[in-house]
Amino acid sequence: MDSEPNETPFAAVSAQTSKLGRIYQSYLDKCTPYTAYRWIGTGVLLALFFVRILMAQGWYIVCYSLGIYLLNLFLAFLQPKFDPSLTQDEGLEDGDASQPTLPTKQDEEFRPFIRRLPEFKFWHSSTRAIAIAFFCSWWGVFNVPVFWPVLVVYFIILFSLTMRRQIQHMIKYRYVPFTFGKAKYNQRSGH
């Protein structure tokens, strides 16, 4: 008798979920090298979200939440994976000041800038958050009545204070998280 074990509903749902997860991951893998196109698509999605918010005249709290989340992602994108201020603090607490830091003198060893949040994860999280916020803007339960100018002023203050602190951190520890503007060296053939 050929009797296959009956598949439980949970197993069937789990199989479909993993299949959809693999398909989603394959699309992500295919779009990885196209950085400019990915960010253009995210910008278009963000513009559609803003048009939706402006036309509907509501869902300001969803927009504010999205702005705070994107600011948090941007800060993680700008920060080094191994924060020199944290490693110096840990070294002082442990009595060991020989923790690795970013090079500050010409004769020190070069260490590349490694981001705390890589560009692809930054893009993926941003796009997902914008899509979720766009989806939430179609449901009345998320349309909490707020006085939106207060949210705008508070976000501008929060953004300026946070970015000022981040820029001061970059100046103090002498790192630039962007590749444009840095010296590029040509490879000589034969040397």
N, CA and C of each residue as an Amber inpcrd file, in Angstrom:
protein
   573
   0.8180000  -1.1770000   0.0000000   0.0000000   0.0000000   0.0000000
   0.8620000   1.2410000   0.0000000   0.6590000   2.1010000  -0.9860000
   1.4030000   3.3570000  -1.0550000   0.5990000   4.4530000  -0.3800000
   0.8670000   4.6610000   0.8460000   0.1660000   5.7410000   1.5430000
   1.1810000   6.7940000   1.9480000   1.0240000   7.9730000   1.3770000
   1.8990000   9.0740000   1.7490000   1.3580000   9.7110000   3.0150000
   2.2660000  10.1680000   3.8670000   1.7800000  10.8050000   5.0770000
   0.9970000  12.0740000   4.7310000  -0.0970000  12.2440000   5.4200000
  -0.9230000  13.4300000   5.1760000  -0.1620000  14.6720000   5.6180000
  -0.2110000  15.6710000   4.7470000   0.4600000  16.9210000   5.0530000
  -0.4430000  17.7610000   5.9350000   0.0980000  18.2550000   7.0010000
  -0.6800000  19.1110000   7.8870000  -0.8120000  20.4930000   7.2510000
  -1.8270000  21.2390000   7.6330000  -1.9760000  22.5980000   7.0770000
  -0.7670000  23.4830000   7.4010000  -0.1950000  23.2860000   8.5760000
   0.9800000  24.0790000   8.9380000   2.1540000  23.7910000   8.0200000
   2.3560000  22.5190000   7.6650000   3.4540000  22.1410000   6.7760000
   3.2400000  22.7220000   5.3770000   1.9840000  22.7180000   4.9130000
   1.6830000  23.2720000   3.5930000   1.9350000  24.7820000   3.5640000
   1.5070000  25.4750000   4.6060000   1.7380000  26.9180000   4.6870000
   3.2270000  27.2040000   4.8090000   3.9220000  26.4190000   5.5940000
   5.3570000  26.5970000   5.7690000   6.1040000  26.3860000   4.4520000
   5.7000000  25.3910000   3.6900000   6.3370000  25.1270000   2.3960000
   6.1060000  26.2870000   1.4330000   4.8740000  26.8100000   1.3900000
   4.5770000  27.9440000   0.5040000   5.3230000  29.1960000   0.9400000
   5.4220000  29.4060000   2.2540000   6.1360000  30.5700000   2.7660000
   7.6080000  30.5080000   2.4140000   8.2040000  29.3430000   2.5700000
   9.6230000  29.2190000   2.2250000   9.8350000  29.3520000   0.7190000
   8.8830000  28.8800000  -0.0770000   8.9800000  29.0350000  -1.5300000
   8.9170000  30.5140000  -1.9120000   7.9780000  31.2490000  -1.3270000
   7.8760000  32.6850000  -1.5940000   9.1200000  33.4210000  -1.1010000
   9.6670000  32.9930000   0.0180000  10.8920000  33.5950000   0.5470000
  12.0720000  33.4070000  -0.3980000  12.1690000  32.2230000  -0.9960000
  13.2450000  31.9620000  -1.9520000  13.0830000  32.8090000  -3.2180000
  11.8460000  32.9470000  -3.6860000  11.5900000  33.7790000  -4.8750000
  11.9440000  35.2310000  -4.5840000  11.5200000  35.7360000  -3.4200000
  11.8230000  37.1070000  -3.0120000  13.3350000  37.3120000  -2.9160000
  14.0380000  36.3590000  -2.3230000  15.4940000  36.4640000  -2.1830000
  16.1850000  36.4310000  -3.5440000  15.6510000  35.6570000  -4.4920000
  16.2700000  35.6210000  -5.8240000  16.1220000  36.9710000  -6.5230000
  14.9650000  37.6290000  -6.3490000  14.7950000  38.9690000  -6.9210000
  15.7400000  39.9680000  -6.2650000  15.9060000  39.8650000  -4.9500000
  16.8530000  40.7410000  -4.2610000  18.2750000  40.5130000  -4.7730000
  18.6460000  39.2550000  -4.9600000  19.9850000  38.9330000  -5.4520000
  20.2140000  39.4790000  -6.8650000  19.1660000  39.4310000  -7.6940000
  19.2970000  39.9150000  -9.0640000  19.4310000  41.4370000  -9.1240000
  18.8150000  42.1490000  -8.1870000  18.8570000  43.6130000  -8.2420000
  20.0310000  44.2050000  -7.4650000  20.8150000  43.3840000  -6.7970000
  21.9330000  43.8790000  -5.9840000  22.9250000  44.7470000  -6.7610000
  23.3790000  44.3590000  -7.9510000  24.3950000  45.1950000  -8.6120000
  23.8780000  46.5240000  -9.1730000  22.5850000  46.7070000  -9.2560000
  22.0060000  47.9040000  -9.8690000  21.6750000  48.9570000  -8.8080000
  22.7110000  49.5140000  -8.1980000  22.5420000  50.4420000  -7.0740000
  21.7310000  51.6720000  -7.4670000  22.0850000  52.3090000  -8.5660000
  21.3990000  53.5480000  -8.9610000  19.9230000  53.2840000  -9.2450000
  19.6290000  52.2140000  -9.9360000  18.2290000  51.9130000 -10.2630000
  17.4240000  51.5710000  -9.0110000  18.0600000  50.8840000  -8.0690000
  17.3680000  50.5670000  -6.8120000  16.9770000  51.8450000  -6.0900000
  17.9310000  52.7810000  -5.9740000  17.6540000  54.0230000  -5.2500000
  16.6770000  54.9170000  -6.0060000  16.7100000  54.8750000  -7.3320000
  15.7240000  55.6330000  -8.1110000  14.3310000  55.0790000  -7.8430000
  14.1960000  53.7580000  -7.8190000  12.9000000  53.1410000  -7.5050000
  12.4220000  53.5050000  -6.1110000  13.3410000  53.5290000  -5.1440000
  12.9750000  53.9150000  -3.7820000  12.5570000  55.3760000  -3.7410000
  13.2620000  56.2320000  -4.4820000  12.8920000  57.6470000  -4.5490000
  11.5200000  57.8460000  -5.1580000  11.2110000  57.0900000  -6.1970000
   9.8840000  57.1720000  -6.8230000   8.8070000  56.7200000  -5.8400000
   9.0870000  55.6380000  -5.1190000   8.1270000  55.1550000  -4.1180000
   7.9180000  56.1900000  -3.0150000   9.0000000  56.8320000  -2.5820000
   8.8940000  57.8820000  -1.5630000   8.1050000  59.0780000  -2.0910000
   8.3280000  59.4480000  -3.3600000   7.5680000  60.5480000  -3.9610000
   6.0820000  60.2020000  -4.0420000   5.7650000  58.9610000  -4.4130000
   4.3630000  58.5340000  -4.4360000   3.7410000  58.6100000  -3.0420000
   4.5120000  58.2160000  -2.0340000   4.0210000  58.2930000  -0.6600000
   3.7390000  59.7450000  -0.2690000   4.6580000  60.6580000  -0.6090000
   4.4480000  62.0680000  -0.2740000   3.2510000  62.6500000  -1.0160000
   3.0800000  62.2600000  -2.2710000   1.9040000  62.7140000  -3.0320000
   0.6350000  62.1880000  -2.3650000   0.6630000  60.9500000  -1.9270000
  -0.4950000  60.3660000  -1.2280000  -0.8080000  61.1550000   0.0430000
   0.2220000  61.4900000   0.8260000   0.0190000  62.2280000   2.0770000
  -0.5310000  63.6250000   1.7860000   0.0310000  64.3030000   0.7790000
  -0.4190000  65.6550000   0.4550000  -1.8330000  65.6710000  -0.1090000
  -2.1650000  64.6970000  -0.9430000  -3.5020000  64.6610000  -1.5370000
  -4.5620000  64.2570000  -0.5150000  -4.2140000  63.3600000   0.3910000
  -5.1870000  62.8800000   1.3780000  -5.3190000  63.8340000   2.5540000
  -4.3310000  64.7090000   2.7430000  -4.3310000  65.6450000   3.8730000
  -4.5190000  64.9160000   5.2020000  -3.7190000  63.8980000   5.4000000
  -3.8050000  63.1270000   6.6360000  -2.6320000  62.1830000   6.7710000
  -2.7060000  61.3090000   7.7290000  -1.6910000  60.2910000   7.9970000
  -0.3200000  60.9160000   8.2840000  -0.3460000  62.0530000   8.9730000
   0.9060000  62.7510000   9.2760000   1.7520000  61.9790000  10.2840000
   1.1080000  61.2510000  11.1660000   1.8710000  60.4930000  12.1580000
   2.6010000  59.3290000  11.4860000   2.0150000  58.7660000  10.4300000
   2.6800000  57.7150000   9.6680000   3.9000000  58.3140000   8.9570000
   3.7320000  59.4840000   8.3940000   4.8270000  60.1680000   7.7120000
   5.9440000  60.5160000   8.7030000   5.5750000  61.0040000   9.8650000
   6.5540000  61.3430000  10.8920000   7.3100000  60.0950000  11.3630000
   6.5950000  59.0170000  11.5800000   7.2350000  57.7590000  11.9980000
   8.2030000  57.2640000  10.9300000   7.8000000  57.3630000   9.6820000
   8.6870000  56.9760000   8.5920000   9.9380000  57.8520000   8.5770000
   9.7710000  59.1510000   8.7770000  10.9130000  60.0620000   8.7890000
  11.8940000  59.7370000   9.9010000  11.3900000  59.4360000  11.0960000
  12.2580000  59.0780000  12.2190000  12.9940000  57.7730000  11.9260000
  12.2920000  56.8040000  11.3600000  12.9200000  55.5220000  11.0410000
  14.0010000  55.6840000   9.9740000  13.7110000  56.4770000   8.9240000
  14.7020000  56.7010000   7.8800000  15.9090000  57.4670000   8.4160000
  15.6890000  58.3990000   9.3290000  16.7990000  59.1130000   9.9620000
  17.6690000  58.1440000  10.7530000  17.0410000  57.2370000  11.4760000
  17.7810000  56.2290000  12.2370000  18.6160000  55.3380000  11.3070000
  18.0330000  54.9240000  10.1930000  18.7680000  54.1110000   9.2220000
  19.9370000  54.8970000   8.6260000  19.7040000  56.1620000   8.3120000
  20.7480000  56.9880000   7.7200000  21.9210000  57.1630000   8.6770000
  21.6220000  57.3500000   9.9510000  22.6920000  57.4820000  10.9390000
  23.4950000  56.1910000  11.0610000  22.8140000  55.0620000  11.0370000
  23.5240000  53.7820000  11.0830000  24.3660000  53.5880000   9.8270000
  23.9050000  54.1150000   8.6950000  24.6560000  54.0360000   7.4480000
  25.9220000  54.8860000   7.5090000  25.8590000  56.0200000   8.1890000
  27.0070000  56.9230000   8.2740000  28.0560000  56.4880000   9.2890000
  27.6650000  55.6990000  10.2650000  28.5800000  55.3530000  11.3470000
  29.4550000  54.1570000  10.9790000  30.6890000  54.1620000  11.4950000
  31.5490000  52.9960000  11.2630000  31.0860000  51.8130000  12.0960000
  31.3620000  50.6240000  11.5910000  30.9670000  49.4100000  12.3000000
  31.6650000  49.3210000  13.6540000  32.9400000  49.7040000  13.6640000
  33.7070000  49.7090000  14.8990000  33.9140000  51.1650000  15.2900000
  33.0420000  51.6670000  16.1380000  33.0530000  53.0750000  16.5250000
  34.2800000  53.3800000  17.3760000  35.1360000  54.3170000  16.9360000
  36.3420000  54.6080000  17.6950000  36.0530000  55.1860000  19.0770000
  34.9730000  55.9280000  19.2300000  34.6680000  56.4870000  20.5480000
  34.2600000  55.3870000  21.5220000  33.5680000  54.3740000  21.0360000
  33.1740000  53.2690000  21.9070000  34.3610000  52.4080000  22.2850000
  35.2470000  52.1570000  21.3250000  36.4050000  51.3220000  21.6380000
  37.3490000  52.0340000  22.5840000  37.4540000  53.3570000  22.4710000
  38.2950000  54.0970000  23.4140000  37.6820000  54.0660000  24.8030000
  36.3580000  54.2180000  24.8850000  35.6820000  54.1720000  26.1820000
  35.8270000  52.8040000  26.8250000  35.6770000  51.7310000  26.0270000
  35.8100000  50.3840000  26.5750000  37.2290000  50.1360000  27.0640000
  38.2070000  50.6480000  26.2990000  39.5920000  50.4840000  26.6930000
  39.8930000  51.1900000  27.9970000  39.3090000  52.3560000  28.1900000
  39.5290000  53.0880000  29.4320000  38.8600000  52.3910000  30.6050000
  37.6820000  51.8100000  30.3680000  36.9810000  51.1160000  31.4470000
  37.7240000  49.8600000  31.8700000  38.2850000  49.1470000  30.9070000
  38.9870000  47.9010000  31.2090000  40.4350000  48.1380000  31.6280000
  40.8970000  49.3680000  31.5340000  42.2850000  49.6570000  31.8440000
  43.2100000  49.3240000  30.6960000  42.6460000  49.0590000  29.5100000
  43.4460000  48.7000000  28.3390000  43.1540000  49.7170000  27.2430000
  44.0830000  50.5870000  26.9720000  43.8970000  51.6190000  25.9510000
  44.4320000  51.1750000  24.5990000  44.7700000  49.9080000  24.4330000
  45.3420000  49.4410000  23.1680000  44.2880000  48.8670000  22.2220000
  43.0520000  49.2610000  22.3720000  41.9870000  48.8030000  21.4900000
  42.1810000  49.4260000  20.1080000  41.7770000  48.7360000  19.0220000
  41.9660000  49.2900000  17.6860000  41.0730000  50.4990000  17.4480000
  41.6260000  51.5300000  16.8390000  40.8750000  52.7300000  16.4800000
  41.1840000  53.0700000  15.0370000  40.5060000  54.0770000  14.5170000
  40.8010000  54.5320000  13.1710000  42.1650000  55.2090000  13.1680000
  42.9120000  55.1040000  12.0710000  44.2300000  55.7460000  12.0440000
  44.1010000  57.2560000  12.1170000  44.9430000  57.8820000  12.9320000
  44.8940000  59.3360000  13.0770000  46.1820000  59.9950000  12.6190000
  47.2220000  59.2450000  12.3550000  48.4950000  59.7970000  11.9130000
  48.8980000  59.1530000  10.5930000  49.8170000  59.8110000   9.9180000
  50.2570000  59.3610000   8.6020000  50.9080000  57.9860000   8.6520000
  51.6440000  57.6820000   9.7270000  52.3970000  56.4340000   9.7700000
  51.5800000  55.2550000  10.2940000  50.3370000  55.4780000  10.6710000
  49.5140000  54.3800000  11.1710000  48.9860000  53.5390000  10.0200000
  48.6070000  52.3310000  10.3420000  48.1030000  51.3880000   9.3470000
  46.7430000  51.8430000   8.8240000  46.5280000  51.6460000   7.5280000
  45.2500000  51.9900000   6.9120000  44.2100000  50.9300000   7.2490000
  43.0450000  51.3750000   7.6750000  41.9200000  50.4710000   7.8890000
  40.7400000  51.0190000   7.0920000  40.1350000  50.2170000   6.2370000
  39.0280000  50.7240000   5.4200000  37.8150000  51.0430000   6.2770000
  36.9950000  51.9350000   5.7500000  35.7680000  52.3150000   6.4480000
  34.7240000  51.2350000   6.2080000  34.2960000  50.5990000   7.2750000
  33.2580000  49.5720000   7.1960000  32.0180000  50.1470000   7.8870000
  30.9340000  50.1800000   7.1680000  29.7040000  50.7820000   7.6920000
  29.0180000  49.8750000   8.7120000  28.3460000  50.5130000   9.6690000
  27.5470000  49.7480000  10.6140000  26.3310000  49.1450000   9.9150000
  25.7760000  49.8820000   8.9590000  24.6570000  49.3870000   8.1550000
  25.0800000  49.4580000   6.6870000  25.3200000  48.3160000   6.0350000
  25.7470000  48.3400000   4.6310000  24.6910000  48.9720000   3.7210000
  25.1430000  49.4230000   2.5660000  24.2690000  50.1420000   1.6360000
  23.0700000  49.3040000   1.2200000  23.2600000  48.0280000   0.9200000
  22.1400000  47.1990000   0.4700000  21.0850000  47.0470000   1.5670000
  21.5270000  46.8200000   2.7970000  20.5650000  46.6930000   3.8930000
  19.8630000  48.0230000   4.1630000  20.5940000  49.1240000   3.9860000
  19.9950000  50.4510000   4.1220000  18.8980000  50.6390000   3.0780000
  19.2050000  50.2900000   1.8380000  18.2070000  50.4110000   0.7700000
  17.0110000  49.4940000   1.0300000  17.2890000  48.2530000   1.3730000
  16.2130000  47.2820000   1.5670000  15.2940000  47.7000000   2.7180000
  15.8720000  48.1030000   3.8300000  15.0640000  48.5160000   4.9760000
  14.2830000  49.7900000   4.6700000  14.8990000  50.7260000   3.9520000
  14.2170000  51.9680000   3.5900000  13.0440000  51.7010000   2.6650000
  13.2740000  50.8920000   1.6510000  12.2130000  50.5980000   0.6860000
  11.0620000  49.8560000   1.3550000  11.4030000  48.9100000   2.1980000
  10.3650000  48.1650000   2.9160000   9.5570000  49.0910000   3.8250000
  10.2420000  50.0000000   4.5210000   9.5490000  50.9320000   5.4200000
   8.6410000  51.8800000   4.6430000   9.1060000  52.3600000   3.4990000
   8.2760000  53.2560000   2.6820000   7.0570000  52.5100000   2.1610000
   7.2380000  51.2590000   1.7370000   6.1040000  50.4630000   1.2510000
   5.0950000  50.2110000   2.3620000   5.5800000  49.9210000   3.5620000
   4.6690000  49.7090000   4.6970000   3.9340000  50.9970000   5.0460000
   4.6470000  52.1260000   5.0440000   4.0030000  53.4140000   5.3400000
   2.9710000  53.7520000   4.2670000   3.2860000  53.4740000   3.0050000
   2.3280000  53.7120000   1.9220000   1.0800000  52.8600000   2.1120000
   1.2800000  51.6090000   2.4860000   0.1590000  50.7100000   2.7620000
  -0.6780000  51.2280000   3.9390000  -0.0070000  51.6830000   4.9940000
  -0.7220000  52.1790000   6.1730000  -1.5060000  53.4490000   5.8720000
  -1.0690000  54.2010000   4.8560000  -1.7700000  55.4500000   4.5420000
  -3.1220000  55.2220000   3.8770000  -3.4770000  53.9910000   3.6000000
  -4.7750000  53.6770000   3.0150000  -5.7680000  53.1660000   4.0570000
  -5.3510000  53.0900000   5.3160000  -6.2200000  52.5910000   6.3690000
  -6.5420000  53.7290000   7.3320000  -7.8060000  53.9200000   7.5950000
  -8.2550000  55.0110000   8.4540000  -7.7950000  54.9000000   9.8930000
  -7.5050000  53.6900000  10.3450000  -7.0910000  53.5040000  11.7330000
  -5.7510000  54.1950000  12.0110000  -4.9180000  54.3830000  10.9750000
  -3.6200000  55.0330000  11.1460000  -3.6810000  56.5410000  10.9520000
  -4.8460000  57.0590000  10.6360000  -5.0010000  58.4980000  10.4320000
  -5.3120000  59.1660000  11.7720000  -4.3010000  59.2710000  12.6100000
  -4.4510000  59.8780000  13.9310000  -4.4010000  61.3910000  13.7650000
  -5.3930000  62.1090000  14.2760000  -5.3780000  63.5620000  14.1210000
  -4.2800000  64.2060000  14.9770000  -3.3690000  64.8890000  14.3130000
  -2.2870000  65.6090000  14.9850000  -2.1340000  66.9660000  14.3110000
  -1.5160000  67.8930000  15.0300000  -1.2060000  69.1990000  14.4660000
   0.1440000  69.0610000  13.7630000   0.1080000  68.8970000  12.4450000
   1.3010000  68.5220000  11.7010000   2.4460000  69.5280000  11.7540000
   2.2240000  70.8500000  11.8710000   3.3850000  71.7510000  11.9380000
   4.3030000  71.4700000  13.1340000   3.7350000  70.9960000  14.2350000
   4.5560000  70.6550000  15.3970000   5.4670000  69.4760000  15.0500000
   4.9260000  68.4950000  14.3440000   5.7380000  67.3390000  13.9450000
   6.8610000  67.7500000  12.9920000   6.5670000  68.6590000  12.0780000
   7.5820000  69.1030000  11.1280000   8.7080000  69.8460000  11.8520000
   8.3440000  70.7520000  12.7500000   9.3480000  71.5150000  13.4880000
  10.1740000  70.5760000  14.3690000   9.5170000  69.6550000  15.0350000
  10.2350000  68.7130000  15.9000000  11.1770000  67.8380000  15.0810000
  10.7440000  67.3960000  13.9010000  11.6120000  66.5710000  13.0580000
  12.8140000  67.3750000  12.5690000  12.6110000  68.6290000  12.1810000
  13.7280000  69.4630000  11.7210000  14.7320000  69.6830000  12.8430000
  14.2540000  69.9390000  14.0480000  15.1560000  70.1170000  15.1960000
  15.9100000  68.8240000  15.4760000  15.2010000  67.7190000  15.4980000
  15.8300000  66.4260000  15.7450000  16.8660000  66.0950000  14.6770000
  16.5290000  66.3430000  13.4170000  17.4500000  66.0700000  12.3170000
  18.7050000  66.9350000  12.4250000  18.5370000  68.2270000  12.6820000
  19.7020000  69.1130000  12.7320000  20.6060000  68.7950000  13.9170000
  20.0360000  68.5190000  15.0760000  20.8620000  68.1820000  16.2390000
  21.5990000  66.8580000  16.0450000  20.9050000  65.8820000  15.5040000
  21.5110000  64.5640000  15.2960000  22.6080000  64.6300000  14.2460000
  22.3530000  65.3310000  13.1460000  23.3660000  65.4180000  12.0980000
  24.5610000  66.2500000  12.5550000  24.3240000  67.2930000  13.3440000
  25.4470000  68.0730000  13.8680000  26.3420000  67.1950000  14.7400000
  25.7290000  66.3880000  15.5870000  26.5070000  65.4860000  16.4350000
  27.2780000  64.4640000  15.6030000  26.6480000  63.9480000  14.5450000
  27.3100000  62.9660000  13.6900000  28.4760000  63.5870000  12.9290000
  28.2970000  64.7880000  12.4260000  29.3700000  65.4670000  11.7030000
  30.5260000  65.7900000  12.6420000  30.2320000  66.2080000  13.8610000
  31.2900000  66.4530000  14.8500000  32.0540000  65.1600000  15.1440000
  31.3490000  64.0540000  15.2140000  31.9820000  62.7540000  15.4420000
  32.9080000  62.3990000  14.2810000  32.4530000  62.6580000  13.0440000
  33.2770000  62.3740000  11.8670000  34.5320000  63.2480000  11.8550000
  34.3940000  64.4940000  12.2480000  35.5480000  65.3940000  12.2690000
  36.5150000  64.9890000  13.3750000  35.9950000  64.6620000  14.5390000
  36.8470000  64.3040000  15.6710000  37.6750000  63.0600000  15.3800000
  37.0610000  62.0370000  14.7870000  37.7610000  60.7730000  14.5430000
  38.2600000  60.6390000  13.1160000  38.1460000  61.6980000  12.3350000
  38.7200000  61.7990000  10.9900000  38.3290000  60.6370000  10.0800000
  37.0610000  60.5010000   9.8430000  36.6160000  59.5180000   8.8560000
  35.5550000  60.1360000   7.9640000  35.5380000  59.6890000   6.7240000
  34.5640000  60.1490000   5.7370000  33.8420000  58.9120000   5.2390000
  32.5280000  58.8340000   5.4520000  31.8120000  57.6120000   5.0680000
  31.4690000  57.5100000   3.5850000  31.8960000  58.4680000   2.7770000
  31.5560000  58.4370000   1.3650000  32.8140000  58.2620000   0.5330000
  32.6750000  57.6810000  -0.6450000  33.8350000  57.4240000  -1.4910000
  34.1290000  58.5800000  -2.4350000  33.1420000  59.4490000  -2.7180000
  33.4430000  60.5470000  -3.6210000  34.2590000  61.6030000  -2.8610000
  35.1720000  62.2210000  -3.5760000  36.0240000  63.2230000  -2.9520000
  37.3010000  62.6560000  -2.3540000  37.4180000  61.3380000  -2.3120000
  38.6290000  60.7140000  -1.7900000  39.6330000  60.5310000  -2.9250000
  40.8990000  60.4830000  -2.5570000  41.9450000  60.3030000  -3.5630000
  41.8340000  58.9230000  -4.1950000  41.9740000  58.8810000  -5.5040000
  41.9460000  57.6110000  -6.2340000  43.3100000  57.4260000  -6.8690000
  43.8570000  56.2580000  -6.7080000  45.1840000  55.9580000  -7.2240000
  45.0520000  55.0170000  -8.4040000  45.7620000  55.3650000  -9.4810000
  45.7440000  54.5260000 -10.6840000  46.7360000  53.3850000 -10.5010000
  46.3750000  52.2410000 -11.0360000  47.2560000  51.0910000 -10.9810000
  48.1980000  51.1560000 -12.1670000  49.4930000  51.0940000 -11.9040000
  50.4650000  51.1150000 -12.9960000  50.7250000  49.6960000 -13.4730000
  50.7830000  49.5320000 -14.7590000  51.1020000  48.2090000 -15.2910000
  52.6180000  48.0440000 -15.2970000  53.0840000  46.8790000 -14.8650000
  54.4950000  46.6040000 -14.8380000  55.1480000  46.8810000 -13.4920000
  54.4600000  47.4280000 -12.5240000  55.0390000  47.7140000 -11.2050000
  54.3970000  46.8840000 -10.1570000
